[in-house]
Structures are given as structure tokens and as C-alpha cells.
Amino acid sequence: MNTRINKQQWQEEEALRRFQLISPLLQADLDDAKRIQLRKKIAEENHISVRSLYRYEKAFSERQFTGLKPADREKHRSQKLPENFEFLLEQAIQLRKEVPERSVAQIIYILETEGLAAPGALKRSTLERHIYKAGYGQKQMQMYQDARNSSSKRFCKPHRMMLIQADIKYGPKLPIGRNGAKVQTYLSSAIDDHSRYLLSSRFYDNQEEAIIEDTFHPSGGFPVWNLRCLLL
């Protein structure tokens, strides 16, 4: 029994270590060039190959945290589980993702209320064990969040206002054109790299360079001539 627990603990710790390595690479706002550069930096600092990082990223994209665990050849499924248990487990994991604080009892109640699971078909201890094994236990999710925050801090500036990031996202199409024609809008934002504090954010109807300068005007009073230095 102790051997099995030790093995599971080792798998959890190894998966968490791998997650900490690739966490900075999972940021949605990274372009391909920055991601390649960051991947090389992480590989060099941790004495692993870039190929290994690629493999971890692929495993995480396909199976989330479970994919990062070292392979376990002792997988088997109890015949006492409902025939659609895999589907129910997917739904349970999705419910836990939406609200990490949700208890297993609440998840079972939702599945039963929505008619996805027959009343009494899911046992709390069984579902809790499988959710944990999949990497979505409440304590696990808190560890992942802590690890993500810690990893993100490693690659940001050490103090506030050392670097201001500019970011542009697509907004909704609004009837602000001639004769009420719909026009694509864009949200331009200025963000402090260290604290991730939103300094300024405005909607525009174009993506011209001027909107970035205009966004930076109310975000702290720093001169426009220093804007390009801050963006480098």
C-alpha cells in the first residue's frame, strides 16, 4: 500500500514539475517567435531538451495535467462503474474547472439534476478518486494555480512600471459607420508587466499605431517619446 501511495505521490510531483516548466509557454498572448525564444531559455536554465518541452506541451494540450504524469501501466477499470462513466467523469471535470471550489457532492447533484447520471449511480468516494487521478482535485487545482503564478513571476520585470505592455484585442462590431454600418472595433490596453495592473484600456475603430500612443496618455503620465523604449 505504501509503495502505491509513494508511486502516486511521485507521479503527482513529477507532473507538477513539468507543469511549472511549461506554464510560461501556455500564455495565450505569446507569439510564435517569443514562445520559441522562451522555450529555449527554459530548456537551458533547467538542463533539459527543447524536445522534452515540446512533448510536455503536447501532452498537456491533449490530456491536461494527467498527460504530464509518468506512464502508469497498471491502468484498469472497475466493472461496477456506470457504462457511461467516462462521459460522466468528463462532465464532472468540466464542472470542477468552471468552479474549482465545487465539492464532489455538488458535482454529483448537478449531474443528477441535469439527468446525466441516475440518482445513486455515482458514489462520492469513487468520483472523487477518479477526479483526483485525472489531476483535478481541489488541492491539486490550487497547486496548479500557485505554480502558474510562481512561474509567471519568474519571467516578468522585478518592479512596477519597469515595462509597460501594449495589447490589442478584437472587440464587437458596432453600428457606428456611415448609415449605421457595422464597424469592427478593437480594444487597446496598457498593462504593467510586473503587477499585471490594467493602466488604461480604450476601444477604437482601427488598428493604427496612433491608438497605442493614445491609450498610453492616461495610463501614468509618462511622455510619448519614451513609449517605444517601454515597448521594447
C-alpha positions as CSV (number, residue, x, y, z in Angstrom):
1,M,0.0,0.0,0.0
2,N,2.8,2.4,0.9
3,T,4.6,1.6,-2.4
4,R,1.4,2.5,-4.3
5,I,1.0,5.8,-2.4
6,N,4.7,6.7,-2.9
7,K,4.3,6.0,-6.6
8,Q,1.2,8.2,-7.0
9,Q,2.9,10.9,-5.0
10,W,6.0,10.7,-7.2
11,Q,3.8,10.9,-10.3
12,E,2.0,14.0,-8.9
13,E,5.3,15.7,-8.1
14,E,6.8,14.9,-11.5
15,A,3.7,16.2,-13.3
16,L,3.7,19.4,-11.2
17,R,7.4,19.9,-12.0
18,R,6.7,19.5,-15.7
19,F,3.7,21.9,-15.5
20,Q,5.9,24.5,-13.8
21,L,8.3,24.2,-16.7
22,I,5.8,24.7,-19.5
23,S,3.5,27.1,-17.6
24,P,5.1,30.3,-19.0
25,L,4.7,28.8,-22.5
26,L,0.9,28.4,-22.1
27,Q,0.2,32.2,-22.1
28,A,-2.2,33.0,-24.9
29,D,-0.7,36.3,-25.7
30,L,2.7,34.8,-26.7
31,D,3.5,34.9,-30.4
32,D,5.4,32.1,-32.0
33,A,8.8,33.9,-32.0
34,K,8.6,34.7,-28.3
35,R,7.4,31.2,-27.5
36,I,10.4,29.7,-29.3
37,Q,12.8,32.0,-27.6
38,L,11.2,31.4,-24.1
39,R,11.2,27.6,-24.7
40,K,15.0,27.7,-25.4
41,K,15.6,29.8,-22.3
42,I,13.6,27.4,-20.1
43,A,15.4,24.4,-21.6
44,E,18.9,25.9,-20.9
45,E,18.0,27.0,-17.4
46,N,16.7,23.6,-16.4
47,H,19.1,21.5,-18.3
48,I,16.5,19.7,-20.4
49,S,16.0,19.4,-24.1
50,V,13.7,21.6,-26.1
51,R,12.2,18.3,-27.5
52,S,11.1,17.4,-24.0
53,L,9.3,20.7,-23.5
54,Y,7.5,20.2,-26.8
55,R,6.4,16.7,-25.6
56,Y,5.2,18.1,-22.3
57,E,3.2,20.9,-24.1
58,K,1.6,18.4,-26.4
59,A,0.7,16.0,-23.6
60,F,-0.9,18.9,-21.6
61,S,-2.9,20.1,-24.6
62,E,-4.2,16.6,-25.2
63,R,-4.9,15.4,-21.7
64,Q,-4.3,18.5,-19.4
65,F,-2.5,17.7,-16.2
66,T,-3.0,14.0,-16.4
67,G,-0.9,13.9,-19.6
68,L,2.1,15.2,-17.7
69,K,2.2,12.3,-15.3
70,P,4.7,9.5,-16.0
71,A,3.0,6.5,-17.6
72,D,1.3,4.0,-15.3
73,R,1.0,0.5,-16.8
74,E,-1.4,-0.7,-14.1
75,K,-4.5,1.0,-15.5
76,H,-7.7,-0.9,-15.1
77,R,-11.4,-0.1,-14.8
78,S,-13.8,-1.5,-12.3
79,Q,-16.8,-3.3,-13.8
80,K,-19.0,-1.7,-11.1
81,L,-18.8,1.8,-12.7
82,P,-21.7,3.0,-14.9
83,E,-21.4,2.3,-18.6
84,N,-21.2,6.0,-19.4
85,F,-18.7,6.7,-16.5
86,E,-16.0,8.2,-18.8
87,F,-18.6,10.7,-20.1
88,L,-19.7,11.5,-16.6
89,L,-16.1,11.9,-15.5
90,E,-15.6,14.4,-18.4
91,Q,-18.6,16.4,-17.3
92,A,-17.5,16.3,-13.7
93,I,-14.1,17.6,-14.6
94,Q,-15.6,20.4,-16.6
95,L,-17.8,21.4,-13.7
96,R,-14.7,21.4,-11.4
97,K,-12.8,23.6,-14.0
98,E,-15.7,26.1,-14.1
99,V,-15.7,26.4,-10.3
100,P,-12.6,24.9,-8.6
101,E,-14.3,25.2,-5.2
102,R,-17.1,22.9,-6.2
103,S,-17.3,19.8,-4.0
104,V,-17.8,16.3,-5.4
105,A,-21.2,16.2,-3.7
106,Q,-22.3,19.3,-5.5
107,I,-21.0,17.9,-8.8
108,I,-23.0,14.7,-8.4
109,Y,-26.1,16.7,-7.5
110,I,-25.7,18.8,-10.7
111,L,-25.2,15.7,-12.9
112,E,-28.2,14.0,-11.4
113,T,-30.4,17.2,-11.6
114,E,-29.5,17.6,-15.3
115,G,-30.4,14.0,-16.0
116,L,-26.9,12.9,-17.0
117,A,-26.5,10.5,-14.1
118,A,-29.1,8.2,-12.5
119,P,-29.7,9.0,-8.8
120,G,-27.3,7.0,-6.7
121,A,-25.3,5.7,-9.7
122,L,-22.3,7.8,-8.7
123,K,-20.6,7.3,-5.4
124,R,-18.8,10.4,-3.9
125,S,-15.7,8.5,-2.9
126,T,-15.4,6.8,-6.4
127,L,-15.9,10.0,-8.4
128,E,-13.6,11.9,-6.0
129,R,-10.8,9.3,-6.6
130,H,-11.1,9.5,-10.4
131,I,-11.3,13.3,-10.4
132,Y,-8.1,13.3,-8.3
133,K,-6.4,10.7,-10.5
134,A,-7.2,12.9,-13.5
135,G,-5.5,15.8,-11.8
136,Y,-8.5,17.9,-10.8
137,G,-8.7,17.5,-7.1
138,Q,-9.4,20.8,-5.2
139,K,-5.9,20.8,-3.6
140,Q,-4.3,19.9,-7.0
141,M,-6.0,22.8,-8.7
142,Q,-4.8,25.2,-6.0
143,M,-1.3,23.8,-6.5
144,Y,-1.5,24.4,-10.3
145,Q,-2.7,27.9,-9.8
146,D,0.1,28.6,-7.3
147,A,2.6,27.0,-9.7
148,R,1.3,29.1,-12.7
149,N,1.6,32.3,-10.7
150,S,5.1,31.4,-9.5
151,S,6.3,30.6,-13.0
152,S,4.7,33.7,-14.5
153,K,6.5,35.9,-11.9
154,R,9.9,34.4,-12.9
155,F,9.6,35.9,-16.4
156,C,8.3,39.3,-15.5
157,K,10.1,42.5,-14.5
158,P,11.1,42.7,-10.8
159,H,9.4,46.1,-10.1
160,R,6.4,48.0,-11.2
161,M,6.5,50.4,-14.2
162,M,9.8,49.0,-15.5
163,L,7.9,47.7,-18.5
164,I,4.5,48.6,-19.9
165,Q,3.0,46.1,-22.3
166,A,0.6,47.1,-25.1
167,D,-2.1,44.7,-26.1
168,I,-4.8,44.9,-28.8
169,K,-7.8,42.5,-28.9
170,Y,-10.8,42.3,-31.3
171,G,-13.9,43.9,-29.9
172,P,-17.6,43.7,-31.1
173,K,-18.8,45.0,-34.4
174,L,-20.9,48.1,-33.7
175,P,-23.3,50.2,-35.9
176,I,-21.1,53.3,-35.8
177,G,-20.3,53.5,-39.5
178,R,-22.0,55.6,-42.2
179,N,-25.7,54.9,-42.4
180,G,-25.4,52.6,-39.3
181,A,-23.0,50.2,-41.0
182,K,-21.3,47.9,-38.6
183,V,-17.6,48.6,-37.9
184,Q,-15.1,46.2,-36.3
185,T,-13.8,47.6,-33.0
186,Y,-10.5,47.0,-31.2
187,L,-9.7,47.1,-27.5
188,S,-6.2,48.7,-26.9
189,S,-4.8,48.3,-23.4
190,A,-1.7,49.3,-21.5
191,I,-0.6,46.8,-18.8
192,D,2.1,46.9,-16.2
193,D,4.3,43.8,-16.7
194,H,5.2,43.2,-13.0
195,S,1.8,43.6,-11.3
196,R,-0.4,42.9,-14.4
197,Y,-2.3,46.0,-13.4
198,L,-4.5,47.5,-16.2
199,L,-3.3,51.1,-16.6
200,S,-5.5,52.1,-19.4
201,S,-8.0,50.5,-21.9
202,R,-10.0,52.0,-24.8
203,F,-12.0,50.9,-27.8
204,Y,-11.1,52.1,-31.3
205,D,-12.4,51.6,-34.8
206,N,-8.9,50.9,-36.3
207,Q,-5.5,49.3,-35.6
208,E,-3.3,52.3,-36.5
209,E,-0.2,53.0,-34.5
210,A,-1.7,56.2,-33.1
211,I,-4.2,54.3,-31.0
212,I,-1.4,52.8,-28.9
213,E,0.0,56.2,-28.2
214,D,-3.5,57.5,-27.4
215,T,-4.0,54.5,-25.0
216,F,-0.8,55.4,-23.1
217,H,-1.7,59.0,-22.5
218,P,-3.9,58.5,-19.4
219,S,-2.0,55.5,-18.1
220,G,0.5,57.2,-15.9
221,G,1.6,60.5,-17.5
222,F,4.9,59.2,-18.9
223,P,5.9,61.1,-22.1
224,V,5.1,59.7,-25.5
225,W,8.7,60.0,-26.6
226,N,9.5,57.2,-24.1
227,L,6.7,54.9,-25.4
228,R,8.9,53.0,-27.9
229,C,11.5,52.4,-25.2
230,L,8.9,51.0,-22.9
231,L,7.6,48.6,-25.6
232,L,11.0,47.1,-26.4
